Amino acid sequence: MQTLRWSLGTLIVLGAVAIGHTEPTEAKVEIKVVKFAGLAQAVRERAGKVVVVDFWADFCIPCKKRFPHLVEMANKYKDQGLAVISVSVDADPHKKEVQDTALKFLQNRKATFLNLMLDEPPEYWSQRLGIKEIPCVFVFNRDGRWVRLGGEDVSSEDVEKLVVEWLKQK
């Protein structure tokens, strides 16, 4: 009996290989270093979708605590038109150890959406975006109208509520 099971298993695997069937591969988690213009371009490329842009850093405990909900939300609503972009604002983005730390965090959370690392000084991006502190999330509707939700007082539920409301708008 055991030989028969092994033989059937072998035939199934060989049959799958013969017809070109492969197991689905897990989406790759990557991080890309960009200037402010690259971030703006990434948002523009997602026009027509509801877009969540989450600003975080390795030193920001509240950011990292809320991140699993961001991943959950991205997976839950991606087929309804949600796009998620995470933006690390850690200093020295060109240092390999800084990139590696951010990438490891993202990989551990299975953050398969677009992950960027902003290559601008904090004074530049915080002033341009009106960000006083992180965590900070921008949510864009399908028409490009946006809301900035920032600070520790904003919950993941607040973000999701807005996302759900805007996903309903076609």
LUMBA-399984 format. One record per residue: z, x, y of N, C-alpha, C in turn; residue in three letters. Coordinates in steps of 0.05 Angstrom, whole numbers, plus 5000, padded with zeros to 4 digits. Atoms other than C-alpha are relative to their C-alpha. Layout:
# LUMBA-399984
 n.pz n.px n.py ca.pz ca.px ca.py c.pz c.px c.py type
    Z    X    Y     Z     X     Y    Z    X    Y  ALA
...
//
This chain:
# LUMBA-399984
 n.pz n.px n.py ca.pz ca.px ca.py c.pz c.px c.py type
 5000 5017 4976  5000  5000  5000 5000 5017 5025  MET
 4998 4983 4976  5018  5056  5049 4973 5014 5004  GLN
 5026 4988 4998  4951  5090  5034 4980 4980 5012  THR
 5018 5020 4990  4915  5025  5049 5004 4996 5030  LEU
 4995 5003 4971  4949  5017  5117 4989 5024 5016  ARG
 5010 4976 4986  4933  5088  5136 4969 5000 5001  TRP
 5029 5001 5001  4861  5078  5115 4989 4980 5020  SER
 5009 5020 4981  4854  5014  5155 5003 5010 5029  LEU
 4995 4988 4973  4885  5049  5216 4979 5021 5007  GLY
 5020 4979 4996  4837  5107  5208 4973 4988 5006  THR
 5025 5014 4996  4778  5060  5203 4998 4987 5028  LEU
 4999 5013 4974  4799  5022  5265 4996 5021 5022  ILE
 5003 4979 4980  4806  5087  5305 4972 5011 5000  VAL
 5027 4989 5002  4740  5115  5279 4980 4980 5010  LEU
 5018 5021 4991  4706  5048  5293 5000 4999 5030  GLY
 4998 5001 4971  4732  5048  5364 4986 5023 5013  ALA
 5013 4976 4990  4708  5119  5375 4970 4997 4998  VAL
 5029 5003 5005  4640  5102  5345 4987 4981 5020  ALA
 5012 5018 4981  4629  5044  5393 5007 5007 5029  ILE
 4995 4990 4973  4654  5083  5452 5025 4987 5013  GLY
 4976 5012 4989  4720  5046  5460 5021 5021 5005  HIS
 4978 4982 4994  4775  5084  5494 5023 4983 5010  THR
 4976 5013 4989  4846  5064  5512 4999 5001 5030  GLU
 4999 5000 4971  4855  5044  5584 5017 5023 5010  PRO
 4984 4978 4989  4879  5103  5625 5016 4990 5023  THR
 4983 5007 4978  4935  5098  5674 4989 5010 5026  GLU
 5010 4992 4974  4915  5100  5747 5014 5026 5009  ALA
 4989 4974 4991  4925  5169  5777 5015 4996 5027  LYS
 4985 5000 4975  4977  5178  5832 4993 5026 5014  VAL
 5008 4977 4984  4953  5225  5887 5011 4997 5028  GLU
 4992 5000 4972  4972  5244  5957 4980 5017 5016  ILE
 5020 4986 4984  4925  5265  6012 5012 5005 5028  LYS
 4991 4992 4973  4943  5302  6077 4978 4992 5019  VAL
 5020 5009 4980  4910  5269  6137 5012 5002 5028  VAL
 4993 5002 4972  4912  5270  6213 5003 4970 5006  LYS
 4997 5028 4991  4927  5206  6252 4974 4984 4997  PHE
 5026 5014 5001  4853  5189  6255 4994 4992 4971  ALA
 5005 5007 5029  4850  5191  6178 5016 4976 4992  GLY
 4983 5023 5006  4907  5141  6174 4986 4975 5012  LEU
 5013 5023 4987  4872  5095  6224 4974 4992 4985  ALA
 5024 5006 5016  4807  5101  6184 5007 4986 4974  GLN
 4992 5012 5025  4843  5083  6120 5007 4970 5004  ALA
 4994 5028 4994  4869  5019  6152 4975 4985 5006  VAL
 5026 5013 4994  4800  5002  6180 4984 4994 4976  ARG
 5016 5003 5025  4768  5011  6112 5010 4977 4983  GLU
 4988 5022 5015  4813  4956  6085 4998 4973 5015  ARG
 5004 5025 4984  4791  4904  6137 4993 4977 4981  ALA
 5004 5024 5017  4790  4834  6107 5021 4996 4979  GLY
 4977 5002 5018  4852  4848  6066 5025 4999 5016  LYS
 4974 4996 4988  4925  4842  6081 5008 5028 4993  VAL
 4993 4971 5004  4948  4914  6090 5029 5005 5007  VAL
 4973 4991 4995  5018  4941  6084 4999 5030 5003  VAL
 4999 4972 4996  5028  5010  6113 5030 5007 5002  VAL
 4972 4994 5003  5096  5038  6093 5005 5030 5008  ASP
 4993 4972 4992  5123  5100  6130 5026 5007 4988  PHE
 4976 4992 5014  5174  5139  6091 5001 5031 5001  TRP
 4996 4970 5002  5202  5210  6081 5020 5005 4978  ALA
 4982 4992 5022  5238  5247  6026 5029 4999 5009  ASP
 4973 5000 4990  5300  5253  6070 5011 4972 5006  PHE
 4993 5027 4992  5302  5178  6083 5009 4984 4975  CYS
 4990 5014 5023  5347  5146  6031 4993 4970 5000  ILE
 5008 5029 5000  5334  5073  6053 4970 4997 4994  PRO
 5028 5001 5006  5259  5088  6050 4995 5001 4969  CYS
 5003 4995 5028  5264  5113  5979 5012 4977 4983  LYS
 4987 5022 5014  5311  5057  5958 4982 4975 5000  LYS
 5018 5023 4998  5260  5004  5981 4973 5004 4987  ARG
 5027 4994 5009  5199  5039  5953 4992 4986 4974  PHE
 5008 5014 5025  5202  5008  5882 4990 4971 5006  PRO
 5009 5027 4993  5195  4939  5914 4972 5001 5012  HIS
 5027 4998 4990  5133  4963  5951 4980 5002 4977  LEU
 5017 4996 5023  5102  4985  5885 4997 4973 4985  VAL
 5000 5026 5014  5121  4918  5853 4983 4980 5016  GLU
 5015 5019 4984  5092  4879  5911 4970 5007 4999  MET
 5028 4992 5002  5027  4920  5909 4988 4991 4974  ALA
 5011 5009 5026  5018  4905  5835 4998 4970 4999  ASN
 4999 5029 5001  5037  4832  5843 4978 4986 5015  LYS
 5018 5014 4982  4989  4815  5899 4973 5014 5004  TYR
 5026 4985 4995  4931  4865  5893 4976 4982 4994  LYS
 5023 5017 5006  4886  4813  5861 4996 4977 5020  ASP
 5002 5021 4980  4900  4765  5919 4991 5011 5027  GLN
 5010 4989 4975  4876  4814  5972 5019 5018 5015  GLY
 4981 4982 4987  4934  4860  5986 4992 5029 4995  LEU
 5004 4971 5002  4923  4934  5999 5025 5013 5012  ALA
 4976 4986 4991  4982  4982  6006 4993 5030 5005  VAL
 5003 4972 4994  4983  5050  6039 5028 5011 5006  ILE
 4975 4987 4993  5044  5095  6037 4994 5025 5016  SER
 5004 4978 4982  5051  5147  6091 5026 5017 5001  VAL
 4978 4981 4998  5098  5206  6082 4999 5014 5027  SER
 4999 4986 4974  5121  5234  6149 5018 5025 4998  VAL
 4984 4976 5004  5157  5294  6119 4987 5023 5016  ASP
 5009 4977 4985  5152  5358  6160 4986 5020 4982  ALA
 5015 4979 5014  5106  5415  6139 4984 4990 4977  ASP
 5015 5012 5023  5057  5374  6098 4981 5019 4986  PRO
 5017 4981 5014  5015  5436  6082 5015 5018 4981  HIS
 4984 4983 5019  5072  5470  6045 4999 4987 4973  LYS
 5003 5010 5027  5061  5463  5971 5025 4986 4990  LYS
 4976 5013 5011  5134  5447  5956 5006 4973 5013  GLU
 4997 5026 4986  5134  5390  6008 4982 4980 4987  VAL
 5019 5018 5013  5072  5360  5977 5009 4994 4971  GLN
 4991 5004 5028  5099  5370  5906 5023 4981 4999  ASP
 4976 5017 5000  5165  5336  5923 4991 4971 5005  THR
 5009 5027 4994  5129  5276  5954 4984 4989 4976  ALA
 5016 5009 5022  5079  5272  5897 5017 4993 4975  LEU
 4983 5006 5023  5133  5275  5844 5014 4973 5004  LYS
 4987 5025 4994  5170  5218  5878 4980 4977 4995  PHE
 5021 5021 5003  5105  5177  5881 4992 4996 4971  LEU
 5007 5002 5029  5088  5192  5808 5023 4986 4985  GLN
 4977 5013 5014  5158  5172  5785 5001 4970 5006  ASN
 5000 5029 4993  5149  5105  5821 4974 4987 4992  ARG
 5026 5010 5008  5078  5097  5794 4985 4986 5024  LYS
 5012 5009 4975  5051  5088  5865 4970 5006 4999  ALA
 5029 4995 5004  4977  5082  5847 4982 4991 5023  THR
 5015 5007 4977  4956  5057  5915 4995 5025 5017  PHE
 5006 4977 4982  4933  5102  5973 5026 5012 5011  LEU
 4977 4985 4990  4986  5154  5989 4991 5022 5018  ASN
 5007 4980 4980  4979  5195  6052 5024 5015 5009  LEU
 4979 4984 4988  5019  5251  6083 4989 5007 5028  MET
 5009 4997 4972  5014  5252  6159 5004 5028 5010  LEU
 4999 4972 4989  4997  5320  6189 4999 4999 5030  ASP
 4997 5001 4971  5021  5307  6259 5030 5004 5006  GLU
 4972 4998 4993  5086  5324  6296 5012 4972 5004  PRO
 4987 5026 4997  5137  5267  6297 4997 4988 5028  PRO
 5003 5010 4973  5132  5261  6372 4973 4986 5004  GLU
 5027 5010 4997  5058  5247  6366 4997 4972 4987  TYR
 5004 5025 5014  5057  5193  6313 5021 4979 5008  TRP
 4980 5020 4992  5123  5160  6334 4993 4987 5026  SER
 5007 5012 4974  5099  5151  6405 4975 4983 4998  GLN
 5025 5016 5003  5029  5127  6385 5005 4974 4986  ARG
 4995 5024 5016  5057  5077  6335 5024 4984 5010  LEU
 4976 5014 4990  5120  5058  6373 5022 4999 4979  GLY
 4980 4999 5021  5163  5078  6314 5025 5016 5011  ILE
 4975 4987 4990  5235  5093  6334 5016 5012 4976  LYS
 4986 4990 5023  5261  5103  6263 4985 4991 4975  GLU
 5010 5009 5026  5241  5099  6190 5024 4991 4984  ILE
 5025 5011 5010  5237  5061  6146 4986 4983 5021  PRO
 5016 5017 4982  5181  5027  6183 4975 4991 4985  CYS
 5023 5012 5014  5127  4981  6156 4983 4985 5020  VAL
 5019 5016 4984  5065  4954  6190 4986 4982 4979  PHE
 5015 5019 5017  5033  4892  6160 4977 4989 5017  VAL
 5025 5010 4987  4961  4875  6180 4990 4976 4986  PHE
 5013 5023 5013  4930  4807  6168 4971 5006 4996  ASN
 5028 4995 5006  4858  4799  6146 4983 5004 5025  ARG
 5014 4997 4975  4836  4797  6219 5008 5024 5016  ASP
 4992 4976 4987  4871  4861  6238 5025 4996 5018  GLY
 4975 5004 4985  4930  4828  6274 5023 5013 4984  ARG
 4979 4986 5014  4993  4866  6258 5028 4995 5011  TRP
 4971 5001 4993  5069  4865  6258 5013 5025 4991  VAL
 4984 4976 5007  5115  4925  6258 5028 4991 4993  ARG
 4973 5006 5010  5179  4917  6217 5014 5027 4996  LEU
 4987 4974 5002  5227  4975  6226 5030 4999 4998  GLY
 4971 4996 5002  5296  5000  6212 5012 4990 4974  GLY
 4986 5007 5025  5347  4990  6158 5005 4970 4998  GLU
 4994 5028 5000  5357  4917  6178 4977 4983 4987  ASP
 5022 5014 5011  5288  4897  6153 5000 5003 4970  VAL
 4998 4999 5029  5290  4879  6080 4972 4999 4987  SER
 5025 5002 5015  5236  4884  6027 4991 4971 4998  SER
 5006 5029 5001  5240  4808  6023 4987 4991 5026  GLU
 5013 5007 4974  5222  4803  6097 4971 5008 5000  ASP
 5028 4990 5001  5160  4844  6085 4984 4983 4981  VAL
 5015 5016 5020  5140  4805  6023 4995 4972 5011  GLU
 5004 5027 4989  5150  4738  6058 4976 5000 5019  LYS
 5022 4999 4982  5102  4759  6113 4973 5005 4985  LEU
 5024 4995 5016  5052  4786  6062 4990 4975 4987  VAL
 5007 5025 5013  5053  4721  6023 4988 4980 5020  VAL
 5010 5018 4980  5043  4681  6086 4972 5007 5008  GLU
 5026 4992 4991  4984  4722  6108 4979 5000 4977  TRP
 5020 5002 5022  4952  4724  6038 4989 4972 4997  LEU
 5009 5028 5002  4948  4648  6041 4979 4994 5021  LYS
 5020 5004 4979  4906  4652  6104 4974 5013 4992  GLN
 5026 4989 5008  4833  4661  6087 4982 5005 5023  LYS
//
